[in-house]
Each structure stands twice: as structure tokens, then as C-alpha cells.
Amino acid sequence: MDAQKMKNLLMQLLAGGDEDVLGEDEDLLLSEVRTFKDAGVCTYNEGLVVNWDDDTEFQITIVQSE
């Protein structure tokens, strides 16, 4: 397993997840998941940009431990 494979796995889980992980109180919908490269984030790290329908955005950096 490397950072690239971990990024791909997380992207699939986030984009394809159908379980209600936010609970009944949240009506948020995932609007987009992009890689750092696709989102134009200037970094050498692997990662994902996660956007929700309430206009919030999270950047998830993936760094492999030694």
C-alpha cells in the first residue's frame, strides 16, 4: 500500500458510500471529491478535496508513515 493507492481507496469510499455516516441530524450531501492534482492544489503530497452541498470544503492530505 502506498499514498497513491490509499488516495484512490479513500476517493472510492467517499464517492461511492451510501451509508448515513452523518447521522439523522445532518442533511448534507457530498457534492464532489477530487484529487489535489485535479483541484489544482499546489503540493507534492497526495490528497483529496471534498466538497459538501453546504459549500464547505475539506482537504485531506495523505502521508505515508515510515
BELTARA-V417986 format. One record per backbone hydrogen bond with DSSP energy under -0.5 kcal/mol. NH is the residue of the N-H (numbers start at 1). CO is the residue of the C=O. E is the energy in kcal/mol with one decimal. If there is no record, write none. Layout:
NH/CO/E  NH/CO/E
This chain:
6/2/-2.5  7/3/-2.5  8/4/-2.2  9/5/-2.4  10/6/-2.7  11/7/-2.5  12/8/-2.2  13/9/-2.4  14/10/-2.8  15/11/-2.6  16/12/-2.2  17/13/-1.1  21/19/-1.5  26/23/-0.9  31/51/-2.3  32/51/-1.8  34/49/-2.4  36/47/-1.9  39/35/-2.2  40/36/-0.8  40/37/-0.9  41/36/-2.5  43/41/-1.2  46/62/-0.9  48/60/-2.3  49/34/-3.1  50/48/-0.5  50/58/-3.3  51/32/-3.1  51/49/-0.5  52/56/-2.4  53/29/-2.5  55/52/-1.6  58/50/-2.6  60/48/-3.2  60/58/-0.5  61/59/-0.6  62/46/-3.2  63/61/-0.6
